[in-house]
Amino acid sequence: MTDWQELEKKYFMSTFKRMPVTLVQGRGTLVWDDEGNEYLDFTAGWGVNCLGHCHPAVVNAIKEQSKTLIQTSNQFYTIPQLELAELLVEHSCLDKAFFCNSGVEATEGAVKLARKYGKLHLNGAYEVITTFDSFHGRTLAMTAATGQRKFQEPYVPVPEGFINVAYNNIDAIKAATNSKTCAVMLEPIQGEGGVNIPAGDYLKKVRAWCDEKGILLILDEVQTGIGRLGTLFGYEQFRVEPDIITLGKGLGGGVPLGAFLSKDKSSVFAPGEHGSTFGGNPLTCAAGCATVKYVIENDIPGKARESGEYLLSELKKLKSTFKFIVDARGRGLLAAIQFESDISDNVVQSCLKRGLLLNPVKPNAIRFMPPLNITSSDINEAIMILDTVLAEVGKGKRGT
């Protein structure tokens, strides 16, 4: 057998801290490695596989489209792209769509759109306010937008035009707003930052402030969109309407697809001012259509809401059992537990050995983002494994 992990050391750049397992097959919530071991997947490709691995609706759409038309340039009209645009616009508060290949391309495009808006309507304003512990992607510009120094420090000087302020703090946004500000860009719930949930009125206050100052509100829904929080889009949870949203991850059901959607007032690109060679091609959009249709027609957001409530209740039981868990939080099927010390890697590695895949989102926190159609029995199995591991890590010390 090929030693794939040794091959990676020889040929691949050392950019990922990988788990010591080579996955070769997936179906639903399960994956298998090259030695035949089975795992329950609570990472779902970092939230990408919203319907689980190789869902029939997605597989069939890819299969049929691959026999018909895979790629053209955007010089021509293609049907899956326009069908997906219609689907997203008709089920959101936004008016126009643009497709790209990833979440970071979506946030890049959203910022370009906001800057163009600032040029046209705000006397050339170009700065975007973002928050600490945010995550907007790994291009150089979005590294600057991301309010985490650990991502920025290797690449300083990072591009200008981004002001990082405290999350869940409207006064910090007000203090940072000036004549150069064209937009505020926020995640409704911070995912990579540790599943940080703002106060219920935070986004409403930000929306009101943006309206008062005439600037745009961009919501980065790359992780929270397509049902993850229990509604089709995360902004619905907070009863606000953004000017622009960004999508990725779950949008394609497993294939690389991103998008940003805009209100008519902020849809200010002229022909030639933005584009993408592969973005919105027939193959990925066919997969996206199949995914979004299935999510809507089968009320996957509602199922995610119910399953998320059950998962969070079970995580809170673990918190009441193990003293070293200081918090259990989440919304829909985006959840986390936080420890009093940096033991995430140890916990995740131990869970791996017992057949459960988790994400150590921070040294002291673990993130849960399973497929949205996960069952209660899957959750029970995951909790049972986690309980066993936590008992070992905590050396059997339990307390109420």
HELIX and SHEET records of a PDB file:
HELIX    1   1 TRP A    4  TYR A   11  1                                   8    
HELIX    2   2 ALA A   44  GLY A   47  1                                   4    
HELIX    3   3 PRO A   56  SER A   66  1                                  11    
HELIX    4   4 ILE A   79  GLU A   90  1                                  12    
HELIX    5   5 GLY A  103  HIS A  121  1                                  19    
HELIX    6   6 LEU A  140  ALA A  145  1                                   6    
HELIX    7   7 ARG A  149  GLN A  152  1                                   4    
HELIX    8   8 GLU A  153  TYR A  155  5                                   3    
HELIX    9   9 ILE A  170  ALA A  176  1                                   7    
HELIX   10  10 TYR A  202  LYS A  213  1                                  12    
HELIX   11  11 TYR A  235  PHE A  238  1                                   4    
HELIX   12  12 LYS A  249  GLY A  252  5                                   4    
HELIX   13  13 ASP A  264  SER A  266  5                                   3    
HELIX   14  14 PRO A  282  GLU A  297  1                                  16    
HELIX   15  15 ILE A  300  THR A  321  1                                  22    
HELIX   16  16 SER A  344  LYS A  353  1                                  10    
HELIX   17  17 SER A  376  VAL A  393  1                                  18    
SHEET    1   A 4 LEU A  23  ARG A  27  0                                        
SHEET    2   A 4 LEU A  30  ASP A  33 -1                                        
SHEET    3   A 4 GLU A  38  ASP A  41 -1                                        
SHEET    4   A 4 LEU A 356  LEU A 357  1                                        
SHEET    1   B 7 LYS A  96  CYS A 100  0                                        
SHEET    2   B 7 GLY A 258  SER A 262 -1                                        
SHEET    3   B 7 ILE A 244  LEU A 247 -1                                        
SHEET    4   B 7 LEU A 216  ASP A 220  1                                        
SHEET    5   B 7 THR A 181  LEU A 186  1                                        
SHEET    6   B 7 GLU A 127  THR A 131  1                                        
SHEET    7   B 7 PHE A 162  VAL A 165  1                                        
SHEET    1   C 4 ILE A 325  ARG A 331  0                                        
SHEET    2   C 4 LEU A 334  PHE A 339 -1                                        
SHEET    3   C 4 ALA A 365  PHE A 368 -1                                        
SHEET    4   C 4 ASN A 359  LYS A 362 -1                                        
END                                                                             
